[in-house]
């Protein structure tokens, strides 16, 4: 037996609702940021955020996200379920209003949420508008309710289709291919975000299923952000086994902080506001930093390790090798900054500062051995910082001379507009010679690198600055490095890594990327770094020449041109084997070359990967290699 929920007046007000969602379809970027892969996955996060809001309110414990083999995606939770009562103003069931009215979500059921996630806060209605098809199923009041939509418009009324003893909401949707550049969900992208959500909301259980290939992951962390810090430090040697954890609430703002030092030289502090990653920081980060610096210095003075102001530790000294998560949850977060990922609520700084200062001071008093280890590391960092400062001053003084100080092996270009200029970082003098001869001197510069540069993941700043190849890059780019790095001074807007297509070339590439990520991160964030793709083969048949970039292309070409009479196939082992003309035609000519842009999708996963691949610990790296070895199709040693 089916039962139909009677609609109210279906007049002008309802028509305006549909027009509202029509605006979303015309300008989707205003609501979800973009229509590329990032925007596609944002749809999933909007639905998951609704379930997380239920969890924050204490009603939801399990979330299941299923990527369907049919191109759809389903999010299922065991919360209270979307409200199904008739909305007094709209005359429609409240669930329908949530799915068809912009910004309607959260206004129904218990007066809304005290704390709500979601950066854009556009909710389920935007997902509905941008979906070819969406079905909502609500389990509530002992009944199962169901309704279908297409591109934001209801296809039928909310209908009772059965009985149940559970509560919750299930939303299945299929993104609209007319809107999105791609409609294929990426398991790894979702995995990263859902794992993060499980860390930030301790106790919640999130399951991710991919019906396309059978992958199935469960994320459930009773330790919450303590487990998050342990996870981020899993490939590092930590200074003490248990992360320091503190939590508290003041003036309606909940604060959670977990921190732990390790033996590396990099700071890994990540901040969140209402489950939203805030890479630009904000008032919560400022409060954390000020309290941390003050407490460590005060403790050092009381223990006579810091004797006067000239021995005072800076924030950078104290945060060297620190992994920390700062998570705040508040009623009305204010986001600012260029990408709206910086928390602006002024009151949060004092709240975080007082909590961290109080709890960390208590921890140090109760754990003197751990406090001593932290202080010793900070003092070592301070001495190294002074050495690095002298090295930095030397580098900076040389840079002031600009052209006179440019590296001798740099073959510069004549163009002075950085937006038109590009620099090729080339492996060795042999390839460097071909590149210098074959380039367009007007806008292409060449910087040959001798051998493999330093792995900056394993060393402090003063050793990094002592490396000749790194100094050459810093000087050639002209934009400084680390905290002084300024892209407005960059002399080339395209920095192209051009290495051999073998394992040594790949290693040089990742060493370069590690340096850029650690000391010139805006280069990657702003899209200035590229990887050149030189061909692997040259095929000659009947005086015609073809260049191919992998084995699949080679087989396709041979099928196309015929294998008899037998073509001549030359395998390039290195760039130095190519003539300057061949190098220009295949790898350097903007009209014919192939290269890809290095992008930074997620700083936390990038940090994790650089630590894994380039850090000191061998065991995690061996595990990664063993797990991924089967994916390697062509290993050229």
N, C-alpha and C positions, 0 to 999 in steps of 0.2 A: 504494500500500500504506500502511495506517495502522498505527501501533503504539501501544498503550495503556500508560501508566505505571501499574503495579499499585499500588493504595492499600494502606496498612497497616490496622490495626484501626480500624474506623469505629464507635467506641463513645462512652462518656460524655465522653471528653476532647474529641472533635470537637463534640459537642452543646454543651459549655461555650463553645467558640469561637464558635459561631453565636449563643449568648445574649449573648456579649460584644459582637458587632456590633449586636445588637438594641438594646442600651443606647445605641449611637451614633445609631440611628434615632429613639429616643425623646427623646434630649437632644442634638441635633446642635450646638447653640450652645456646649456645653462643649468640643467638639472643633475646630470651625472658626470660632468666634466669633459667627456669625449665620447666618440662612437667607435673607438678602437677596442683593443683587447682589454684595456684598463676599464673603460666604460661598461663593457659587457660584464665583467666580474663585479663591478659596482652594483649591478642589479642583485646579485646573490647576497652581497653584504647588506643591502637594504632589508631584505627579507630576514636574514639571520639576525640583524640588529633588533628587529621586532621581538624575536625569541629571546635574545639576550636581555632586552628590557624587562621581559617577563621574569627572567632569572634574577635580575637585580632586585625586582620587587618581591622575590621569594617564591614564585609560583612555578617556575620551569626548571627542570633538572636534566632533561635529555633533548638533544637536537640531532637530527639525522639529515645530512645533505647527500642527495643521490644524483649523480650525473647519469642521465638516461642514455641508452643506446639510440634512442629516437631523436636525439638533439635537444631534448628538454632537460630541465633540472627541477628537483623537488626538495623542499625544505619542510621538515616535519618536527613539531615540538609537542611537549606535554604540558604546556601552560594552561591558562584558563580558557583559551580559545577566543577568537575575534567575537565581540558581542553581536548577537543576532537579533536583538530587540529592534522594533521599528524606531527610527530616529525621529524625535518630535518635530524638528524643523524641516527635515528633508522628505519625510513620509516614506522613506525606504529603510530596509534593514541596515543597521549600523555597519555591518561588515561590508555591504555594498558601498556605503558612503566612504569608508576607509579606502576602498579600492578605486573609487571614481572621483574623489574630491582631493585636490592638492592640499597638503599639510593638515589633513583631517585626522591622521593617525595619532593615537595617544590621548585624544580628547574624550574617549569613551571608556567606560569600565573603571569605576573607582576614582574618577576625577583625574585620570592621567597618571603618568609616572613621575616619581620624585626625581629620579636620575634617568636620563635617556641618552643612548649612544647615537651614532650616525652623524657624520660631519655635515652633510647637506640636509639631513632630516626630511628628505622628500618622501620617504616611505613607500609603501606598497603601491600607491596609486600610479607612481611614475613607472614602476616595474610593469604594471598592468598596461599602461599606455604604450610601452615600448615592446610589448610581447605580441607575437602573432596569435598566441592562444594562452590563456591562463585559467586554471581551475582552482577554486578554493574549497576546501572541505573543513568544516568546523565540527568538533566533538564537544558537545555542551548540553547540559540539562537532560542527560540521558538520551539525546538524539544526535543523529548525524545529518548535518546540513551541507548542501553542495550547490555551487553556482559556477557557470562557465562564462568566460569573456573572450572577446577578440579585439585586439588593438584598443583596449580601454573600454569597450562597450559591452554591456551585459548581453549574452545570447539568450538567457532565460532568467526566470525569477529564482531567488533562494528557495530551495526545496528540501524538505526532510526526506531522506532516502533510507533511513533505518534507525536502529536503536544502538546504544553503546553505554558502557560503564566507565569510559575514559574521558579525559578532557584534552583539548589541544587544538592546534591548527595545522593543516597540511596545505601548502601552496605548490602547485606544479605550474611551470611556465616554460614557454618556448620563445626565445628572443626573436625579434622580427628582423629577417635578413634584409628587408628594405631599409632598415635604420643602421644596422651595425656592419662594420667592415668584415668582421668574422663572427660567427655564431657558435664556434667550437670552444667549449669550456676547457681550461687547462687545469689538470689535477694538481700540479705542483704549486700553481699560483693560489688555488683555493686552500691547499694544505697549509701553506705558510700563514695565511690570514686566520684560518680556523684554529690552528695550534696556538697562535698568539691570543685569540679570544679565550681559549680554554685556560691558558696561563693567567690571564688577567681577571678571570672570574672563577676563583677556586671552587672546586667541587662539581662544576658543570661538566657534563659528559657530551662531547661532540663527536659524531661519527661521520666519516666521509667515505662514500661508496662510489666506485666508478664501474658502471655496468658494461662499459665498452671493453674493458680488459680485466675486470675482476679485482682491481685493487680495492683494499678496504682498510682504513686507518681509524683508530679511536684515540681521541685526545681527552685526557681526564687527569687533572693534577690537583690533588688535595693540598699540596704545598703552595699552590698559586704562584705568585711572583718569586717566591723562594726557589721553586722548581725552575722558573724561567731563568734566574741567574745561574743555577747549576747547569742548566742546558747550554747556556751561552758560554760557560766556562769549561765545558766537557772536554775540549781539546787543549786545555791549558793546565799548567801546574798551579794549583791554588795555594795561598799562604796559610789558610786554615780551612778545615773541612766543611763547616756549616756557614752559609751566608748569614750576615747580620740582618735581622728582620724587625721592622717596626710598623705599627699601625695606630691610627687614632682618628677621632672625628671632632671637628670644632666648627661651630656656626653652620652646621648642615653640610660641611665639606669633609668627605672621607679621604684619608691619606694612607697610602701603603708604600713602603720603601723597603727594598732588599738590596744589599750590596756585599761584594766580596772582592778582595784583591787577588791578583795572580802575578806571575813572574814576567809578564810581557811589558812592553813600554807604551801600549796604546790605551787610551781611555775609551770605554764602551758604556756610555750612560744613555739610556733610552727613557723617554718620558711619554706619558699617556694621560689624556683627559677624557673621561667617560668612554674609555676603551679606544679612543682615537689616538693613533701615533702622532706625536707632535715633534717632527724632526727639527723644526726651527726653535724648539724649546719654549720659553715663556716664563711666567712668574713662578710656576712650580719648580722649574729647573734652577732659577735664580735663588729661590729659598733654600733648596737642597745644597747648592754650591756654597752659599755664604755660611750656612750652619756647619757644613763639613770642614771648611777651611778654618773656621773659628775654633771648633772643638778640638781638632788635631793640634793646632798651635797652642791652645790653652793647656792641653794635656802634656805636650812637650815641654812647656815652660815649668809646669808643676813638677815634672820629673827631671828638670835641669838638663834636658837634652837640647832644648833651645834656650840659649843664655841671654841673648839680646835681640834687638830688632833686625840687625844685619843677618842673623841666622834664621829669621822668620821664613816659614815655608809658604810658597805661593799655592794657589788653587791647582795650577798645572802640576806642581811637584806631588801634591797629595792625590791627584786623580790619575797619575801614571799607573797603568796596570789595574785600574779599577773597572769592574763591571757592576752596573747598578740599574735597577728599574725603579722609576718614580711614577706612581699611578695615583691620580686624584679623580674623585667622582663628585660632581657638584650639580646643583639644580639648573643654573643658567650659565653655561660656559660661553665665554666671548673669545672667538678666534680671530686672529689678525695676522699680519705679515703677507708676503707676496702670494703665498699659496694657501692662506687661511689655515696653516698648521702650526700656529704659535698661540699659546694660551695667554690671554690678556687680562684676566681678572686680577686686579691689584691686591685684593685681600688674600689671595692664595699664597703669595710669597711669605707673608708673616706666619700663616698657619703651618706651612711646610717647614719653615725655618725653626719655629719653636718646637715642633714635634721632633725633628731630626736632632736638634741641639740637645734636647732633654734625653732622648732615648740613646743617642750615640755616646754621650758623656757617661751615662749609667753603664752602658756595655763596656766601655774602656775600663771603668773602675772595677767591674766584676770580672773582666777577662784581661788581666795585666800582660799575660804572655802574648796574646794576639795583638794588644795595643802596642807592645814593644816592637813586634815584627812590622806592623804598619809604619811606625815612626822611623825605623831603620831604613825601610824601603824609600820613604819620603825624603829622608836626608840624603840618601844615595842619588835620588832623582834630582835633588836640589844642586848637588855638586856637578852632576852631568849637565844640568840646565845651564850652569855658568860656563862650562866648557863649550856647550852648543851655542851660547850667546856670542862668545868670542868668534866661533866659526861662522856664525850668521853675519856678524858685523863685517867680517872679512869678505864674505860672499856679497854682501850688500854694497860695500865700498867698491868692489870690482864692477858690480852691475851699473853703478852710476856712470861709468865711462861709456856705457852702451856699446856703440859700434867698435870702439877701440878694444873693448873687453870681450867681444864675441869670440867663441872658440875658434882656434886656427883651422880646424878641420871642417868647420861649417862652410858650406857653399851657399851663400845667402841669395835671395831673389832681389830684383830691382824694385818691384811694386812696394809702395809704402802703406797701402790701405790693408790693415790686418784681415778684414773680411774677405779679401780676394786672395790672400796668401795661404799657402800650405807648406808644411815641413814634413819630409819623409825621414823617419828614424830607421836607418839601414844597418843591417848586420854585416860588419866587417868592411875592410877597405876595398876588397874586390868588387862586391856589389855596389859599394859606394862610388867606385870609379865609373861603372856602367850607368848608374843613376845620375851622376853629375853630368855625364856626356849626353844622356838621352832626354833629360828634363827640359821643360820650358822655363828658361832662366827668368822670365818676366815675373812669374808668380810662384815658382816651386823652389824651395830650399831643401838641401840635403845635409843631414848630420849623421855621418857614419859612427857607429858605436863599436868599440873594440871589445869583443868577447861578451860575457854575460855581466850585467850590472849587479850590484849588491842586492841581496834579498833584504829589503828594509823592514820586513816583518819581524826579523830576529835581532835587530840592532837599534841602539839609541841614535838620537839625532846627530850627535857630533861625528859618529862614524859614517852616517849617511852623507853628511856634508863633506866628508873627506874623500869621497869616491869621485874620481876624475870624470867618469861618464855622467854621473848625476849632476855634478857641478856644471858640466857642459850644457846639459838640457836646461837647467835652471837659468843659466845666463842667456842661452839662445832664445828661450821662450819670453824672457823679459818681464815676467809677471810676479816674480818672487816665489815663495812657497810657504806651506803650512798656514799659520794664522795671518801671515802677511800677503798671502796669495791674492792677487787682484786681476780678474779676467779682463778688466777694462784696459790693462796695460799689455795684454797678450799680443805678441807680434805676428802670430799666425792663428787663424780661426779653425784650421783643419790640421790636426796632428795625426799623422798616418804611420802606423807601425808596419814596416815592410820587412818581413823576415822570411827565411827559407821555409818551405812546406815540409819540414821534418820535425822530429821531436825536440831537437835543439832549438829550432826556430820557435816552436810553441813555448818552450821554457823561457826564452828571451821575452816573448810577448807577455807572459804572465808576470815576469819580473817587472816589466815596464808598467803593466796595469796595477801591480801591487804598489809601486812607487806613486803613480798618479792617484790611486785611491787614498793612500795614507797622507800624502803631502800636497796634492793638487786636486782634491776631490771635485771642485766646481768644473774642472775640465770635462769630467765624465757626466756630471749632473746637467751641464749645459750643452752636451752633445758635440764637443770639440774633438773627441778621440775616435779614430777609425782604424780598422784592420784591413790592410791591402790583401787581395786574394790573387796571388800570381797563379798562372796555369800550371798544372802538373805535367801535361803532355803537349807536344807539338806533333801533329799528324800531317804527313805530306803524301799526297797521291796525285799523280799526273800533274805535277808542278803547282798544285793548289795546296795552300797551307791552312791548317785549322788548329786552334788552341782550345784545349778542354781542361776543366778544372777538377774533375774527379772521375773515378772509374765508371760510375753510372753514365755520365756524359760521354765517356770514351766508347762504351758499348753501343750507346744510342747512335753516335756518329758513325761507327763502323757498320752498323746495320743500314744506315742511311746511304753511305757512299759506296758500300760494298767491300767485302774482305778480299776479293780477288780482282785484279792483281793486288798482291799484298801491299798495303800502305807502309810507309816508313814511320815508325812511332818512336819519338824521342822523349825520354822521361827526364824532366828537369830535376836534378838533385838539389840545386841551389840557384839563387838569383844570379850569382857570378857566372853561371854557364850561359846566360842570355847575352846577346849583343845589346848595345845601348838602344838600337832601333826596336828590337823585340821587346825590351823592357818597357819602353815608351808605349808601344802599341797595346801591350797586354795588361800592364799594371799601373801606368802613370797617366795615360791620356784620358782626361775626363769624359771624352765621348765614347770610349770603348772599354774602360777598366771596370773591374768588379771589386767593390769593397763594402764592408758593413760597419755601421755605426755602433759603438759601444754604449749601451744604455744601463742606467742604474734604476731597476724597478723597485728594489727594497733594500734599504741600508742594513737592516738587521741580518737578512739572509746573505748579503754581500760580505759583511763582517765575518759571519760564521764560515763562509766558504774560504775567504783569505786566510783565516786562522787555521782551517783544516789543511789547506794545500800548502801554505807557506810558513806555518808555525813550527815550533821546535819538536812537538810530540809526533813520534813516528807511527805509533799504533793506530790512532784514528785515521791517519792518511792511508795506511796499509788496508784498513777495513774499507775505506772509500774506493780504493783501486780494485780490490777484490770484488766488491759489489758491482762496480761499473765496467770491469774489464770486458765482459761479454758484449758491451755496447760498441766497443772499438772495432771498426770495420777495416781500417787501413792504418797499420802502424809502420811508419817508415823510419827505420833507424840508420 
